[in-house]
Amino acid sequence: IAEAFPVQKVSIIARGMAAGYTIALPKEDTTLMSRKKLRSDMVGLLGGRAAEELVFDDITSGASNDIERVTQLARTMVTRLGMSGELGPMVYGQKEELIFLGREISEQRDYSEAVAEKIDQEVRSLVNEAYEKAREILKQYRKELDEVAGKLLEVETLSRDEFEKIFPPPVPHRSSTPLLN
């Protein structure tokens, strides 16, 4: 995906609750996140789950944090960022925040049950589309997936250069963030 940040490191060494991790960082500072970038992040987050299904014909609890993050990202896109084609550029739900602590303390629902159902449908649609895109990409690049997995079993961690020797970026990175002059 052209909007995705380049992979900096991939590891199968467990850290905390994670059985492994991938670090992708931007080439330049970003202050705005476009809808395309957020959707590409969702595809990346669902890559581990999609790979499990593709390779092992089964799934595990290993992707639970990624699924939580992608669901929250989709919900934020729909309810806070106005990035839903169906619901339009509106904010749904009023948040009470402890500004000085930087934490939300509650969210007051200011919309109907019918709108709540539409929000749920939009979130589900965004997540399902991202999952299908992740599966499609992994099927297309299955050879590279297997090579990366084999190398990780051998050395446990790959740097960006090592990763790109096996899997050069198939499309050049393109920032989808509008430039501010």
PyMOL CGO cylinders between C-alpha atoms (Angstrom):
from pymol import cmd
from pymol.cgo import CYLINDER

trace = [
    CYLINDER, 0.00, 0.00, 0.00, 1.56, 3.24, -1.12, 0.3, 1, 1, 1, 1, 1, 1,
    CYLINDER, 1.56, 3.24, -1.12, 0.55, 5.19, 2.01, 0.3, 1, 1, 1, 1, 1, 1,
    CYLINDER, 0.55, 5.19, 2.01, 2.09, 2.69, 4.46, 0.3, 1, 1, 1, 1, 1, 1,
    CYLINDER, 2.09, 2.69, 4.46, 5.20, 3.67, 6.37, 0.3, 1, 1, 1, 1, 1, 1,
    CYLINDER, 5.20, 3.67, 6.37, 8.31, 1.65, 5.50, 0.3, 1, 1, 1, 1, 1, 1,
    CYLINDER, 8.31, 1.65, 5.50, 9.12, -1.35, 7.70, 0.3, 1, 1, 1, 1, 1, 1,
    CYLINDER, 9.12, -1.35, 7.70, 12.08, -0.58, 9.97, 0.3, 1, 1, 1, 1, 1, 1,
    CYLINDER, 12.08, -0.58, 9.97, 12.28, -3.81, 11.95, 0.3, 1, 1, 1, 1, 1, 1,
    CYLINDER, 12.28, -3.81, 11.95, 10.51, -7.17, 12.20, 0.3, 1, 1, 1, 1, 1, 1,
    CYLINDER, 10.51, -7.17, 12.20, 11.02, -9.55, 15.09, 0.3, 1, 1, 1, 1, 1, 1,
    CYLINDER, 11.02, -9.55, 15.09, 9.60, -12.77, 16.49, 0.3, 1, 1, 1, 1, 1, 1,
    CYLINDER, 9.60, -12.77, 16.49, 11.16, -12.09, 19.90, 0.3, 1, 1, 1, 1, 1, 1,
    CYLINDER, 11.16, -12.09, 19.90, 8.38, -11.69, 22.46, 0.3, 1, 1, 1, 1, 1, 1,
    CYLINDER, 8.38, -11.69, 22.46, 8.05, -8.29, 24.14, 0.3, 1, 1, 1, 1, 1, 1,
    CYLINDER, 8.05, -8.29, 24.14, 5.52, -7.94, 26.95, 0.3, 1, 1, 1, 1, 1, 1,
    CYLINDER, 5.52, -7.94, 26.95, 2.26, -9.41, 25.72, 0.3, 1, 1, 1, 1, 1, 1,
    CYLINDER, 2.26, -9.41, 25.72, 3.36, -9.38, 22.07, 0.3, 1, 1, 1, 1, 1, 1,
    CYLINDER, 3.36, -9.38, 22.07, 4.69, -12.62, 20.59, 0.3, 1, 1, 1, 1, 1, 1,
    CYLINDER, 4.69, -12.62, 20.59, 6.53, -10.55, 17.97, 0.3, 1, 1, 1, 1, 1, 1,
    CYLINDER, 6.53, -10.55, 17.97, 6.32, -7.13, 16.37, 0.3, 1, 1, 1, 1, 1, 1,
    CYLINDER, 6.32, -7.13, 16.37, 6.81, -5.02, 13.28, 0.3, 1, 1, 1, 1, 1, 1,
    CYLINDER, 6.81, -5.02, 13.28, 7.95, -1.41, 13.48, 0.3, 1, 1, 1, 1, 1, 1,
    CYLINDER, 7.95, -1.41, 13.48, 7.07, 0.90, 10.59, 0.3, 1, 1, 1, 1, 1, 1,
    CYLINDER, 7.07, 0.90, 10.59, 8.07, 4.55, 10.87, 0.3, 1, 1, 1, 1, 1, 1,
    CYLINDER, 8.07, 4.55, 10.87, 7.42, 7.60, 8.68, 0.3, 1, 1, 1, 1, 1, 1,
    CYLINDER, 7.42, 7.60, 8.68, 10.15, 9.09, 6.52, 0.3, 1, 1, 1, 1, 1, 1,
    CYLINDER, 10.15, 9.09, 6.52, 9.03, 12.59, 7.47, 0.3, 1, 1, 1, 1, 1, 1,
    CYLINDER, 9.03, 12.59, 7.47, 7.20, 14.21, 10.36, 0.3, 1, 1, 1, 1, 1, 1,
    CYLINDER, 7.20, 14.21, 10.36, 3.45, 14.05, 10.00, 0.3, 1, 1, 1, 1, 1, 1,
    CYLINDER, 3.45, 14.05, 10.00, 0.82, 16.09, 11.76, 0.3, 1, 1, 1, 1, 1, 1,
    CYLINDER, 0.82, 16.09, 11.76, -2.25, 15.15, 9.74, 0.3, 1, 1, 1, 1, 1, 1,
    CYLINDER, -2.25, 15.15, 9.74, -3.42, 11.61, 9.02, 0.3, 1, 1, 1, 1, 1, 1,
    CYLINDER, -3.42, 11.61, 9.02, -5.41, 11.06, 5.84, 0.3, 1, 1, 1, 1, 1, 1,
    CYLINDER, -5.41, 11.06, 5.84, -8.22, 8.54, 5.50, 0.3, 1, 1, 1, 1, 1, 1,
    CYLINDER, -8.22, 8.54, 5.50, -6.06, 6.53, 3.06, 0.3, 1, 1, 1, 1, 1, 1,
    CYLINDER, -6.06, 6.53, 3.06, -3.22, 6.39, 5.61, 0.3, 1, 1, 1, 1, 1, 1,
    CYLINDER, -3.22, 6.39, 5.61, -5.54, 5.33, 8.43, 0.3, 1, 1, 1, 1, 1, 1,
    CYLINDER, -5.54, 5.33, 8.43, -7.03, 2.60, 6.24, 0.3, 1, 1, 1, 1, 1, 1,
    CYLINDER, -7.03, 2.60, 6.24, -3.55, 1.36, 5.29, 0.3, 1, 1, 1, 1, 1, 1,
    CYLINDER, -3.55, 1.36, 5.29, -2.69, 1.24, 9.02, 0.3, 1, 1, 1, 1, 1, 1,
    CYLINDER, -2.69, 1.24, 9.02, -5.76, -0.94, 9.56, 0.3, 1, 1, 1, 1, 1, 1,
    CYLINDER, -5.76, -0.94, 9.56, -4.62, -3.31, 6.80, 0.3, 1, 1, 1, 1, 1, 1,
    CYLINDER, -4.62, -3.31, 6.80, -1.19, -3.55, 8.45, 0.3, 1, 1, 1, 1, 1, 1,
    CYLINDER, -1.19, -3.55, 8.45, -2.68, -4.22, 11.87, 0.3, 1, 1, 1, 1, 1, 1,
    CYLINDER, -2.68, -4.22, 11.87, -4.74, -7.09, 10.46, 0.3, 1, 1, 1, 1, 1, 1,
    CYLINDER, -4.74, -7.09, 10.46, -1.82, -8.63, 8.57, 0.3, 1, 1, 1, 1, 1, 1,
    CYLINDER, -1.82, -8.63, 8.57, -0.84, -10.99, 11.39, 0.3, 1, 1, 1, 1, 1, 1,
    CYLINDER, -0.84, -10.99, 11.39, -4.33, -12.41, 11.77, 0.3, 1, 1, 1, 1, 1, 1,
    CYLINDER, -4.33, -12.41, 11.77, -4.73, -12.76, 8.00, 0.3, 1, 1, 1, 1, 1, 1,
    CYLINDER, -4.73, -12.76, 8.00, -1.34, -14.50, 7.76, 0.3, 1, 1, 1, 1, 1, 1,
    CYLINDER, -1.34, -14.50, 7.76, -2.35, -17.01, 10.45, 0.3, 1, 1, 1, 1, 1, 1,
    CYLINDER, -2.35, -17.01, 10.45, -5.50, -17.86, 8.55, 0.3, 1, 1, 1, 1, 1, 1,
    CYLINDER, -5.50, -17.86, 8.55, -3.69, -18.10, 5.22, 0.3, 1, 1, 1, 1, 1, 1,
    CYLINDER, -3.69, -18.10, 5.22, -0.70, -20.15, 6.40, 0.3, 1, 1, 1, 1, 1, 1,
    CYLINDER, -0.70, -20.15, 6.40, -2.20, -22.31, 9.17, 0.3, 1, 1, 1, 1, 1, 1,
    CYLINDER, -2.20, -22.31, 9.17, -5.88, -22.38, 8.16, 0.3, 1, 1, 1, 1, 1, 1,
    CYLINDER, -5.88, -22.38, 8.16, -6.60, -21.40, 11.76, 0.3, 1, 1, 1, 1, 1, 1,
    CYLINDER, -6.60, -21.40, 11.76, -6.38, -18.35, 14.00, 0.3, 1, 1, 1, 1, 1, 1,
    CYLINDER, -6.38, -18.35, 14.00, -4.98, -17.74, 17.49, 0.3, 1, 1, 1, 1, 1, 1,
    CYLINDER, -4.98, -17.74, 17.49, -5.34, -15.17, 20.23, 0.3, 1, 1, 1, 1, 1, 1,
    CYLINDER, -5.34, -15.17, 20.23, -2.03, -13.62, 19.15, 0.3, 1, 1, 1, 1, 1, 1,
    CYLINDER, -2.03, -13.62, 19.15, -3.65, -10.79, 17.20, 0.3, 1, 1, 1, 1, 1, 1,
    CYLINDER, -3.65, -10.79, 17.20, -5.99, -9.68, 20.01, 0.3, 1, 1, 1, 1, 1, 1,
    CYLINDER, -5.99, -9.68, 20.01, -4.24, -6.34, 20.61, 0.3, 1, 1, 1, 1, 1, 1,
    CYLINDER, -4.24, -6.34, 20.61, -4.10, -5.61, 16.87, 0.3, 1, 1, 1, 1, 1, 1,
    CYLINDER, -4.10, -5.61, 16.87, -7.82, -6.35, 16.55, 0.3, 1, 1, 1, 1, 1, 1,
    CYLINDER, -7.82, -6.35, 16.55, -8.57, -4.07, 19.50, 0.3, 1, 1, 1, 1, 1, 1,
    CYLINDER, -8.57, -4.07, 19.50, -6.49, -1.29, 17.95, 0.3, 1, 1, 1, 1, 1, 1,
    CYLINDER, -6.49, -1.29, 17.95, -8.02, -1.63, 14.47, 0.3, 1, 1, 1, 1, 1, 1,
    CYLINDER, -8.02, -1.63, 14.47, -11.54, -1.64, 15.90, 0.3, 1, 1, 1, 1, 1, 1,
    CYLINDER, -11.54, -1.64, 15.90, -10.85, 1.50, 17.93, 0.3, 1, 1, 1, 1, 1, 1,
    CYLINDER, -10.85, 1.50, 17.93, -9.24, 3.18, 14.92, 0.3, 1, 1, 1, 1, 1, 1,
    CYLINDER, -9.24, 3.18, 14.92, -12.27, 2.42, 12.74, 0.3, 1, 1, 1, 1, 1, 1,
    CYLINDER, -12.27, 2.42, 12.74, -14.64, 3.68, 15.45, 0.3, 1, 1, 1, 1, 1, 1,
    CYLINDER, -14.64, 3.68, 15.45, -12.60, 6.89, 15.80, 0.3, 1, 1, 1, 1, 1, 1,
    CYLINDER, -12.60, 6.89, 15.80, -12.68, 7.42, 12.04, 0.3, 1, 1, 1, 1, 1, 1,
    CYLINDER, -12.68, 7.42, 12.04, -16.47, 7.11, 12.04, 0.3, 1, 1, 1, 1, 1, 1,
    CYLINDER, -16.47, 7.11, 12.04, -17.41, 8.88, 15.28, 0.3, 1, 1, 1, 1, 1, 1,
    CYLINDER, -17.41, 8.88, 15.28, -14.69, 11.50, 15.82, 0.3, 1, 1, 1, 1, 1, 1,
    CYLINDER, -14.69, 11.50, 15.82, -13.02, 12.27, 12.48, 0.3, 1, 1, 1, 1, 1, 1,
    CYLINDER, -13.02, 12.27, 12.48, -16.01, 12.45, 10.13, 0.3, 1, 1, 1, 1, 1, 1,
    CYLINDER, -16.01, 12.45, 10.13, -14.48, 9.86, 7.77, 0.3, 1, 1, 1, 1, 1, 1,
    CYLINDER, -14.48, 9.86, 7.77, -17.62, 7.86, 7.09, 0.3, 1, 1, 1, 1, 1, 1,
    CYLINDER, -17.62, 7.86, 7.09, -19.22, 8.02, 3.67, 0.3, 1, 1, 1, 1, 1, 1,
    CYLINDER, -19.22, 8.02, 3.67, -22.52, 6.87, 5.15, 0.3, 1, 1, 1, 1, 1, 1,
    CYLINDER, -22.52, 6.87, 5.15, -22.63, 9.13, 8.23, 0.3, 1, 1, 1, 1, 1, 1,
    CYLINDER, -22.63, 9.13, 8.23, -20.77, 12.12, 6.85, 0.3, 1, 1, 1, 1, 1, 1,
    CYLINDER, -20.77, 12.12, 6.85, -18.53, 14.73, 8.44, 0.3, 1, 1, 1, 1, 1, 1,
    CYLINDER, -18.53, 14.73, 8.44, -20.06, 14.75, 11.91, 0.3, 1, 1, 1, 1, 1, 1,
    CYLINDER, -20.06, 14.75, 11.91, -18.93, 13.92, 15.43, 0.3, 1, 1, 1, 1, 1, 1,
    CYLINDER, -18.93, 13.92, 15.43, -21.04, 11.37, 17.29, 0.3, 1, 1, 1, 1, 1, 1,
    CYLINDER, -21.04, 11.37, 17.29, -20.94, 11.38, 21.08, 0.3, 1, 1, 1, 1, 1, 1,
    CYLINDER, -20.94, 11.38, 21.08, -19.84, 14.15, 23.39, 0.3, 1, 1, 1, 1, 1, 1,
    CYLINDER, -19.84, 14.15, 23.39, -16.72, 13.36, 25.42, 0.3, 1, 1, 1, 1, 1, 1,
    CYLINDER, -16.72, 13.36, 25.42, -16.04, 14.60, 28.91, 0.3, 1, 1, 1, 1, 1, 1,
    CYLINDER, -16.04, 14.60, 28.91, -12.33, 14.83, 29.41, 0.3, 1, 1, 1, 1, 1, 1,
    CYLINDER, -12.33, 14.83, 29.41, -9.98, 15.65, 32.24, 0.3, 1, 1, 1, 1, 1, 1,
    CYLINDER, -9.98, 15.65, 32.24, -7.94, 18.05, 30.13, 0.3, 1, 1, 1, 1, 1, 1,
    CYLINDER, -7.94, 18.05, 30.13, -5.19, 18.43, 32.71, 0.3, 1, 1, 1, 1, 1, 1,
    CYLINDER, -5.19, 18.43, 32.71, -4.75, 14.64, 32.92, 0.3, 1, 1, 1, 1, 1, 1,
    CYLINDER, -4.75, 14.64, 32.92, -5.24, 14.00, 29.21, 0.3, 1, 1, 1, 1, 1, 1,
    CYLINDER, -5.24, 14.00, 29.21, -7.82, 11.29, 29.87, 0.3, 1, 1, 1, 1, 1, 1,
    CYLINDER, -7.82, 11.29, 29.87, -11.39, 10.72, 28.86, 0.3, 1, 1, 1, 1, 1, 1,
    CYLINDER, -11.39, 10.72, 28.86, -13.70, 10.13, 31.80, 0.3, 1, 1, 1, 1, 1, 1,
    CYLINDER, -13.70, 10.13, 31.80, -16.92, 9.41, 29.93, 0.3, 1, 1, 1, 1, 1, 1,
    CYLINDER, -16.92, 9.41, 29.93, -18.72, 9.65, 26.65, 0.3, 1, 1, 1, 1, 1, 1,
    CYLINDER, -18.72, 9.65, 26.65, -22.30, 10.83, 26.44, 0.3, 1, 1, 1, 1, 1, 1,
    CYLINDER, -22.30, 10.83, 26.44, -24.29, 9.38, 23.57, 0.3, 1, 1, 1, 1, 1, 1,
    CYLINDER, -24.29, 9.38, 23.57, -26.13, 12.14, 21.71, 0.3, 1, 1, 1, 1, 1, 1,
    CYLINDER, -26.13, 12.14, 21.71, -27.55, 10.04, 18.89, 0.3, 1, 1, 1, 1, 1, 1,
    CYLINDER, -27.55, 10.04, 18.89, -30.36, 7.57, 18.33, 0.3, 1, 1, 1, 1, 1, 1,
    CYLINDER, -30.36, 7.57, 18.33, -30.28, 3.79, 18.41, 0.3, 1, 1, 1, 1, 1, 1,
    CYLINDER, -30.28, 3.79, 18.41, -30.67, 3.83, 14.61, 0.3, 1, 1, 1, 1, 1, 1,
    CYLINDER, -30.67, 3.83, 14.61, -27.52, 5.96, 14.28, 0.3, 1, 1, 1, 1, 1, 1,
    CYLINDER, -27.52, 5.96, 14.28, -25.71, 3.67, 16.75, 0.3, 1, 1, 1, 1, 1, 1,
    CYLINDER, -25.71, 3.67, 16.75, -26.52, 0.74, 14.45, 0.3, 1, 1, 1, 1, 1, 1,
    CYLINDER, -26.52, 0.74, 14.45, -25.19, 2.67, 11.44, 0.3, 1, 1, 1, 1, 1, 1,
    CYLINDER, -25.19, 2.67, 11.44, -21.99, 3.46, 13.36, 0.3, 1, 1, 1, 1, 1, 1,
    CYLINDER, -21.99, 3.46, 13.36, -21.57, -0.24, 14.16, 0.3, 1, 1, 1, 1, 1, 1,
    CYLINDER, -21.57, -0.24, 14.16, -22.18, -1.15, 10.51, 0.3, 1, 1, 1, 1, 1, 1,
    CYLINDER, -22.18, -1.15, 10.51, -19.64, 1.41, 9.28, 0.3, 1, 1, 1, 1, 1, 1,
    CYLINDER, -19.64, 1.41, 9.28, -17.02, 0.23, 11.79, 0.3, 1, 1, 1, 1, 1, 1,
    CYLINDER, -17.02, 0.23, 11.79, -17.62, -3.41, 10.82, 0.3, 1, 1, 1, 1, 1, 1,
    CYLINDER, -17.62, -3.41, 10.82, -17.40, -2.50, 7.14, 0.3, 1, 1, 1, 1, 1, 1,
    CYLINDER, -17.40, -2.50, 7.14, -14.08, -0.63, 7.56, 0.3, 1, 1, 1, 1, 1, 1,
    CYLINDER, -14.08, -0.63, 7.56, -12.56, -3.50, 9.56, 0.3, 1, 1, 1, 1, 1, 1,
    CYLINDER, -12.56, -3.50, 9.56, -13.81, -6.17, 7.13, 0.3, 1, 1, 1, 1, 1, 1,
    CYLINDER, -13.81, -6.17, 7.13, -12.52, -4.24, 4.10, 0.3, 1, 1, 1, 1, 1, 1,
    CYLINDER, -12.52, -4.24, 4.10, -9.10, -3.88, 5.75, 0.3, 1, 1, 1, 1, 1, 1,
    CYLINDER, -9.10, -3.88, 5.75, -9.01, -7.58, 6.59, 0.3, 1, 1, 1, 1, 1, 1,
    CYLINDER, -9.01, -7.58, 6.59, -9.90, -8.59, 3.03, 0.3, 1, 1, 1, 1, 1, 1,
    CYLINDER, -9.90, -8.59, 3.03, -7.22, -6.23, 1.68, 0.3, 1, 1, 1, 1, 1, 1,
    CYLINDER, -7.22, -6.23, 1.68, -4.64, -7.78, 4.06, 0.3, 1, 1, 1, 1, 1, 1,
    CYLINDER, -4.64, -7.78, 4.06, -5.60, -11.28, 2.87, 0.3, 1, 1, 1, 1, 1, 1,
    CYLINDER, -5.60, -11.28, 2.87, -5.41, -10.20, -0.77, 0.3, 1, 1, 1, 1, 1, 1,
    CYLINDER, -5.41, -10.20, -0.77, -1.92, -8.70, -0.31, 0.3, 1, 1, 1, 1, 1, 1,
    CYLINDER, -1.92, -8.70, -0.31, -0.64, -11.76, 1.56, 0.3, 1, 1, 1, 1, 1, 1,
    CYLINDER, -0.64, -11.76, 1.56, -1.97, -14.11, -1.12, 0.3, 1, 1, 1, 1, 1, 1,
    CYLINDER, -1.97, -14.11, -1.12, -0.34, -12.01, -3.81, 0.3, 1, 1, 1, 1, 1, 1,
    CYLINDER, -0.34, -12.01, -3.81, 3.01, -11.98, -1.98, 0.3, 1, 1, 1, 1, 1, 1,
    CYLINDER, 3.01, -11.98, -1.98, 2.87, -15.45, -0.39, 0.3, 1, 1, 1, 1, 1, 1,
    CYLINDER, 2.87, -15.45, -0.39, 6.39, -16.35, -1.59, 0.3, 1, 1, 1, 1, 1, 1,
    CYLINDER, 6.39, -16.35, -1.59, 7.86, -13.29, 0.15, 0.3, 1, 1, 1, 1, 1, 1,
    CYLINDER, 7.86, -13.29, 0.15, 5.79, -13.98, 3.27, 0.3, 1, 1, 1, 1, 1, 1,
    CYLINDER, 5.79, -13.98, 3.27, 7.23, -17.50, 3.49, 0.3, 1, 1, 1, 1, 1, 1,
    CYLINDER, 7.23, -17.50, 3.49, 10.78, -16.21, 2.90, 0.3, 1, 1, 1, 1, 1, 1,
    CYLINDER, 10.78, -16.21, 2.90, 10.47, -13.55, 5.62, 0.3, 1, 1, 1, 1, 1, 1,
    CYLINDER, 10.47, -13.55, 5.62, 9.02, -16.15, 8.04, 0.3, 1, 1, 1, 1, 1, 1,
    CYLINDER, 9.02, -16.15, 8.04, 11.84, -18.60, 7.26, 0.3, 1, 1, 1, 1, 1, 1,
    CYLINDER, 11.84, -18.60, 7.26, 14.51, -15.94, 7.79, 0.3, 1, 1, 1, 1, 1, 1,
    CYLINDER, 14.51, -15.94, 7.79, 12.90, -14.85, 11.08, 0.3, 1, 1, 1, 1, 1, 1,
    CYLINDER, 12.90, -14.85, 11.08, 12.98, -18.44, 12.34, 0.3, 1, 1, 1, 1, 1, 1,
    CYLINDER, 12.98, -18.44, 12.34, 16.70, -18.41, 11.56, 0.3, 1, 1, 1, 1, 1, 1,
    CYLINDER, 16.70, -18.41, 11.56, 17.73, -15.00, 12.95, 0.3, 1, 1, 1, 1, 1, 1,
    CYLINDER, 17.73, -15.00, 12.95, 14.67, -13.81, 14.98, 0.3, 1, 1, 1, 1, 1, 1,
    CYLINDER, 14.67, -13.81, 14.98, 14.97, -10.14, 13.95, 0.3, 1, 1, 1, 1, 1, 1,
    CYLINDER, 14.97, -10.14, 13.95, 15.31, -8.40, 10.57, 0.3, 1, 1, 1, 1, 1, 1,
    CYLINDER, 15.31, -8.40, 10.57, 16.40, -4.82, 10.00, 0.3, 1, 1, 1, 1, 1, 1,
    CYLINDER, 16.40, -4.82, 10.00, 14.86, -2.71, 7.26, 0.3, 1, 1, 1, 1, 1, 1,
    CYLINDER, 14.86, -2.71, 7.26, 17.70, -3.53, 4.84, 0.3, 1, 1, 1, 1, 1, 1,
    CYLINDER, 17.70, -3.53, 4.84, 17.46, -7.26, 5.56, 0.3, 1, 1, 1, 1, 1, 1,
    CYLINDER, 17.46, -7.26, 5.56, 13.69, -7.18, 5.18, 0.3, 1, 1, 1, 1, 1, 1,
    CYLINDER, 13.69, -7.18, 5.18, 13.87, -5.25, 1.89, 0.3, 1, 1, 1, 1, 1, 1,
    CYLINDER, 13.87, -5.25, 1.89, 16.42, -7.73, 0.45, 0.3, 1, 1, 1, 1, 1, 1,
    CYLINDER, 16.42, -7.73, 0.45, 13.70, -10.37, 0.71, 0.3, 1, 1, 1, 1, 1, 1,
    CYLINDER, 13.70, -10.37, 0.71, 10.73, -8.10, 0.03, 0.3, 1, 1, 1, 1, 1, 1,
    CYLINDER, 10.73, -8.10, 0.03, 11.53, -4.83, -1.76, 0.3, 1, 1, 1, 1, 1, 1,
    CYLINDER, 11.53, -4.83, -1.76, 8.67, -2.34, -1.50, 0.3, 1, 1, 1, 1, 1, 1,
    CYLINDER, 8.67, -2.34, -1.50, 6.27, -3.32, -4.31, 0.3, 1, 1, 1, 1, 1, 1,
    CYLINDER, 6.27, -3.32, -4.31, 5.05, 0.27, -4.67, 0.3, 1, 1, 1, 1, 1, 1,
    CYLINDER, 5.05, 0.27, -4.67, 6.95, 3.45, -3.88, 0.3, 1, 1, 1, 1, 1, 1,
    CYLINDER, 6.95, 3.45, -3.88, 5.96, 5.13, -0.61, 0.3, 1, 1, 1, 1, 1, 1,
    CYLINDER, 5.96, 5.13, -0.61, 3.58, 7.99, -1.19, 0.3, 1, 1, 1, 1, 1, 1,
    CYLINDER, 3.58, 7.99, -1.19, 2.57, 10.36, 1.53, 0.3, 1, 1, 1, 1, 1, 1,
    CYLINDER, 2.57, 10.36, 1.53, -1.15, 10.93, 1.45, 0.3, 1, 1, 1, 1, 1, 1,
    CYLINDER, -1.15, 10.93, 1.45, -0.90, 13.74, 3.97, 0.3, 1, 1, 1, 1, 1, 1,
    CYLINDER, -0.90, 13.74, 3.97, -1.67, 17.11, 2.43, 0.3, 1, 1, 1, 1, 1, 1,
    CYLINDER, -1.67, 17.11, 2.43, 1.27, 19.49, 2.53, 0.3, 1, 1, 1, 1, 1, 1,
    CYLINDER, 1.27, 19.49, 2.53, 0.76, 22.73, 4.44, 0.3, 1, 1, 1, 1, 1, 1,
    CYLINDER, 0.76, 22.73, 4.44, 2.56, 25.78, 3.09, 0.3, 1, 1, 1, 1, 1, 1,
]
cmd.load_cgo(trace, "trace")
